Amino acid sequence: MTLVFSDCPYPDEPFDGRSSDDMEAAHWGHLVEVLRQQGVVADPLQLKRAPHDVVLSERLLARIGRDPGDAIQR
C-alpha cells in the first residue's frame, strides 16, 4: 500500500512549552486521523514504525540545489 502525505513527514520542533514527545504524539495522531477520514484504520505506533520514503518536491530540491530526480530515504 502506498500512502502519500503532503504534510511535513516528521514532527515539528517543540514550541509553547510542548515537549518533543508531545509533538511526536500530535504528529502521528494527525496522520492517523487523516487516514481515518479516508476509511483506513491505523495505529500511531505502527504507523511510526512502518518503512517509509521521504520524497522531496521539485521546488524544495531546486531550492537546496539538488537534482529534481533525487529522493531521500530514511
Secondary structure, 3 states (H helix, E strand, C coil): CCCCCCCCCCCCCCCCCCCHHHHHHHHHHHHHHHHHHCCCCCCHHHHHHCCCEECCCHHHHHHCCCCCCCCEEC
